[in-house]
Amino acid sequence: MKAYTFIFLFLFTTVNIIAQIDKPSLSPKVISKQKVGLANFILEYGQPSKNNRKVFGSLIPYNKIWRTGANASTKITLDKEATFANTIIPIGTYGLYTIPGKKEWTIIIHKKSNLWGAGNYQKENDLARFIIPVETTVDTYETLNIRFENFTVDGANLIITWENSKITIPVNIDSDTIIKNQIKEKILNSKTDIKPQTYFDAAQYYYQKNINLKTAFNWFVKASELRPNAFWYTYYKAELANVLNKKEIAKAGALKCLKDAKNSKSSDYGYISKCELLLKAIQ
């Protein structure tokens, strides 16, 4: 009897699967991964299109909770603490809801990320709310798009565009604290041999931040000594030497980098042009 029951369930399930029609979604699911500063983000949302409809104030009513997409609620995952418009958001996965208005939107970071749309949404489960002004665009965005733009060392802008509306949410990651702790651990307090790439990365960080430039120069020197064939190391040592008014060292480094870049068996990676420009700047 059990065998017959199993066969029946198997056939029923198989027929049911075959009977389903595979059709394209009008609001396809988007899953995008993005590195912002030192944090990894994942965005998941259903992507509806305008399709000759009036969107905000009609299809999406003003002053009502919106899933910020289609189908399941929009989700955002981050693996490091970040600030959204100066609001601290801890590591985790959250629902991204909004309340669109004519002049401003309320952005909502919701603790529950497993809801279907705005169904069963409860305000008491909000982690954070903040207001962002709406920018009216000349271009019409046919399809909803959520993405990161305008990247810096410390963050980027989270952008929402649809129809003629654009929302810009500043996202910041405290990269400085993370990087300084790494430098302290891997260089300043290291009890093992330090790799040339470690020296180079730390030196580049100081150089980009315009801090501890003498230390940065010394670390570029060490990186170059440990890996003399890495002409890009030589270039940054020369560039910073020029900033520090060490003209002879800068010129010698730029010439060496130029020669090595020209002789590279793979690619010069753009360093021939960089060296030529640096030599002009030195002179």
SULCOR-V542817 format. One line per field, one symbol per residue. ss: DSSP state (A for helix, B for strand, O for the rest). phi: phi as a letter, one per 40 degrees, with the letter a starting at -180 (. if undefined). A space follows every 10 residues. Layout:
BEGIN
ss = ???
phi = ???
END
This chain:
BEGIN
ss = OAAAAAAAAA AAAAAAAAAO OOOOOOOOBB BBBBBBOOBB BBBBBBOOBO OOOOOBOOOB OOOOBBOOOB BBBBBBBBOO OBBBOOBBBO OBBBBBBBBO OOOBBBBBBB OOOOOOOOOO OOAAABBBBB BBBOBBBBBB BBBBBBBBBB BBOOBBBBBB BBBBBBBBBB BBOOAAAAAA AAAAAAAAOO OOOOOAAAAA AAAAAAAAAO OOAAAAAAAA AAAAAAOOOO AAAAAAAAAA AAAOOOAAAA AAAAAAAAAA AAOOOOOOOO AAAAAAAAAA AAO
phi = .ccccccccc cccccccccc ccbcccbccb bbbacbfbbb bbbbacbcbc fgbcccgbdb ccgbcbcgib gcccbbbbba dabbfgbcbc dibbcbbabc bcbabccbcb ccbbccgccg cbdccccaba bbccbccccc ccbdbbabaf cbcbiabcbb bafbbbbbbc bbbccdcccc ccccccbcbc bbcccdccdc cccccdcccf bfcccdcccc ccccccbccc cccccccccc dcccgccccc cccccccccc cccccbacfg cccccccccc ccc
END
